[in-house]
Amino acid sequence: MSLIVRDLRIGFGDRTVVDIDVLEVGDGAIVGLVGESGSGKSITSLAIIGLARSAGAWVEGSIELDGRELTTLDESQWRELRGDRIAMIFQSPVSSLNPVFRVGDLFVRALRLHGATKAEARDRAARAMREVVLSPDLLRRYPHQLSGGQAQRVAIAMAVALRARVLLADEPTSALDVTVQAEILELIQRMRREEGISVLFVSHDLAVVSGLCDRVAIMQDGQIVESGATGPTLRAPAHPYTQRLVAAIPRLGSAHA
Amino acid sequence: MLELRELTVRYGAETAVDAVSLTIPDGPFGVGLVGESGSGKTTIARAIMRLVAASGGSVLHDGEDVLRARGGALRAYRHAVQIVFQDPDLTLDPRMRIGTAIAEGMRAHGRVSREAAAARVSTLLGEVGLEPEHAGRLPHQLSGGQRQRVAIARALAVEPRMLVLDEPTSALDVTVQARVLELIAALRQQRSLSYLLISHNLAVVEQLCEQVAVLYRGHLVEVGPTAELLDRPAHPYTRALRAAVPELDEALPAPAIRPDATADAAPVTDGCPFADRCPMVLDRCRDERPELRELEGRRVACHRAEEAIELPLEPPRG
């Protein structure tokens, strides 16, 4: 599925915090949305999944998922779409899972909302867990009994079980150790390769984005200041802000104290 | 000089730091402390600052045991060693003006007149790249990077010889981080500071530290000169950490160690703490804990270190 954002403006009161002409995630593509804190990248991903208004923001413009306009959906239409077609994973995986339910019950509730029977739901949950290399035994746990990496894989497994076609990932590895980050990034790549899902990957980490994403859009103060194929854009950034970002990355092997 | 000797910290039944021995020489010198979350990095920092009680071992400052220090000796130690946390907001009272926050430490540690303190605050603000006007501001009127500079100025106010820096730039944007790292590098030369720098970012450690110590589940698994450890890691866990760092314009690193698929890390028994995730594990590793030993200029705790150090750095992509 493809996602196209056009003339998107997001604001709080009389302050406009996002003003994007165009942002596109093609079918089966992984696109990086990069920026520093306050750049507007997170509120943009919340707007795409229909949660910006509940965060107190206003949203204008167009967000189309395979030609279907999302900005005009009401909450019940959103409930059907969310998870089913489009899912989101967050920076702090443990706190994004409802703490009062066991992981297995979270799956069952989400899947039944989308029409599965209880037995089907249990079966699909176990399969999705194996797909993200987790033991189905973890379904009996509460979210706080998982490590950060396990919880992030559970969140991805939930998107898989719901057969979401578009994944919005907001800094999904920023809170994880580098060895765990490598696992999650590999999993996202595999989901794209095997399931053909499209991914909007929101991150501040250009090194991660350069290895993961086909295309990249750089955001500063609510606007996309540069975008293009990842390799050329980061190798030879045209915009001064992108140049500053690239130059500021601490790199191994560049300095010995 | 600060010396940890078999420092051990237990929280109830759980051993967070297990007999860690590590020396931080006089400045200018940086020692990096790396390892995954829960490996005990922050617990070591807190034990050094006496914010948690050690369960065993000692911390020697210029030969004096600081864990048992009281009165004047303890005050002198608290002048000499200061800590900077990841989140400056934990250090700064939101209602206290920046100048007052910096002067507070100074005045708590000795008799300083109000005028002298104000002058010192201006100097310190300049030293960390802020303006004298910032003294009159409240923390929320500054950016995150500026607040971290204030936290550093506050730590420097008592003229310490050593800093414990606990992920000092992890909460900052990358362009801001770059400038704070430059500040730390400059201060270390100007003030001949030594520091223990806790970071999850190996590139940051490489930039600021002569030595690096690698922790895994409370155990020191490798320690030695930064360049050698990063170029030729001898412990499989150091190799995994090194290999997992994503680099600009390169393919993503393949996961180098087995994911924790089932949940609880197997309890560490007599064997190597890394055995259940190690790609080079032998039966022997599960029964016999490897001791830290010298190998090619570093100390490493692995039965197969001689083989590991010879392996190419990037694992084959599978």
Contacts between the chains, C-beta under 8 A, distances in Angstrom:
chain1	res1	chain2	res2	distance
A	36	B	173	3.9
A	36	B	174	7.0
A	36	B	175	6.8
A	36	B	176	7.9
A	37	B	144	7.4
A	37	B	173	5.6
A	133	B	259	5.7
A	133	B	261	5.4
A	134	B	261	5.7
A	135	B	261	5.5
A	135	B	262	4.5
A	135	B	263	7.0
A	137	B	262	6.7
A	137	B	263	7.0
A	138	B	262	7.6
A	138	B	263	5.8
A	141	B	263	7.0
A	145	B	263	7.5
A	146	B	263	7.4
A	147	B	260	6.0
A	147	B	263	7.9
A	148	B	37	7.1
A	149	B	259	6.8
A	149	B	260	6.7
A	150	B	260	6.6
A	150	B	263	7.0
A	153	B	259	7.9
A	177	B	36	4.0
A	177	B	37	5.8
A	177	B	200	6.5
A	178	B	200	6.7
A	178	B	202	7.9
A	178	B	241	6.4
A	178	B	244	4.1
A	178	B	245	5.9
A	178	B	246	7.8
A	179	B	36	6.7
A	179	B	240	5.5
A	179	B	241	6.5
A	179	B	244	4.6
A	179	B	255	7.0
A	179	B	256	6.7
A	179	B	257	5.8
A	180	B	36	7.5
A	180	B	259	7.5
A	181	B	244	6.8
A	181	B	246	7.6
A	182	B	244	4.5
A	182	B	246	7.7
A	182	B	252	7.0
A	182	B	253	5.1
A	182	B	254	7.0
A	182	B	255	4.5
A	182	B	256	7.0
A	183	B	255	4.6
A	183	B	259	4.9
A	185	B	246	7.6
A	185	B	252	5.2
A	186	B	252	7.0
A	186	B	254	6.8
A	186	B	255	5.6
A	189	B	252	7.2
A	204	B	173	6.7
A	204	B	174	6.4
A	205	B	174	7.9
A	205	B	246	7.4
A	206	B	174	7.6
A	206	B	248	6.2
A	207	B	245	7.8
A	207	B	246	4.3
A	207	B	247	5.6
A	207	B	248	4.9
A	208	B	246	4.9
A	208	B	252	7.5
A	210	B	246	7.6
A	210	B	248	5.0
A	210	B	249	5.5
A	210	B	250	7.5
A	211	B	246	5.3
A	211	B	247	7.8
A	211	B	250	6.3
A	211	B	251	5.8
A	211	B	252	3.6
A	211	B	253	7.9
A	212	B	252	6.0
A	231	B	249	6.8
A	234	B	248	6.3
A	234	B	249	6.4
A	235	B	249	6.1
A	244	B	175	5.7
A	245	B	174	6.4
A	245	B	175	6.6
A	246	B	248	7.1
A	247	B	178	7.8
A	248	B	174	4.7
A	248	B	175	4.5
A	248	B	177	7.1
A	248	B	178	4.1
A	249	B	174	6.1
A	249	B	203	7.8
A	249	B	248	6.1
A	250	B	177	7.4
A	250	B	178	7.2
A	250	B	181	7.1
A	250	B	201	6.3
A	250	B	203	3.7
A	250	B	204	5.1
A	250	B	206	7.9
A	250	B	207	5.9
A	251	B	203	5.4
A	251	B	247	6.8
A	251	B	248	6.9
A	252	B	202	6.0
A	252	B	203	4.8
A	252	B	206	6.0
A	252	B	230	6.5
A	252	B	242	7.9
A	252	B	245	5.9
A	252	B	247	6.8
A	253	B	206	7.6
A	253	B	230	7.8
A	254	B	203	7.4
A	254	B	206	7.9
A	254	B	207	7.8
A	255	B	206	6.3
A	255	B	207	4.8
A	256	B	206	6.9
A	256	B	226	7.1
A	256	B	227	5.0
A	257	B	30	6.2
A	257	B	185	8.0
A	257	B	206	7.1
A	257	B	207	6.3
A	257	B	208	5.7
A	257	B	209	5.8
A	257	B	210	5.5
A	257	B	226	6.7
